[in-house]
Amino acid sequence: MSRNVTPIDAVLGRLPPARVVSGQHVTRCPVHEDKRPSLGIRELSDGTVLVRCYAGCSTEHVLEALGLTYKDLYPR
């Protein structure tokens, strides 16, 4: 990840367009065949990004599908 890219931009930039619902970005999960968006992405006040697939895919698998690591979810 480039030093100028924020964690939220790094994650959202690798996903289909997301909509914001209740303070989190919601889009299709890259791990499974999503008929309804099930991936939630939330940015905390310190810049840390939380990623959760509500269909049950692990964060590790989501990050792997995006070409990211846990380290990429935290600000530098």
Secondary structure, DSSP 8 states (H G I E B T S, - for coil): --TTS-HHHHHHTTSS--EEETTEEEE--SSS--SS--EEEEE-TTS-EEEEETTS--HHHHHHHHT--GGGGS--
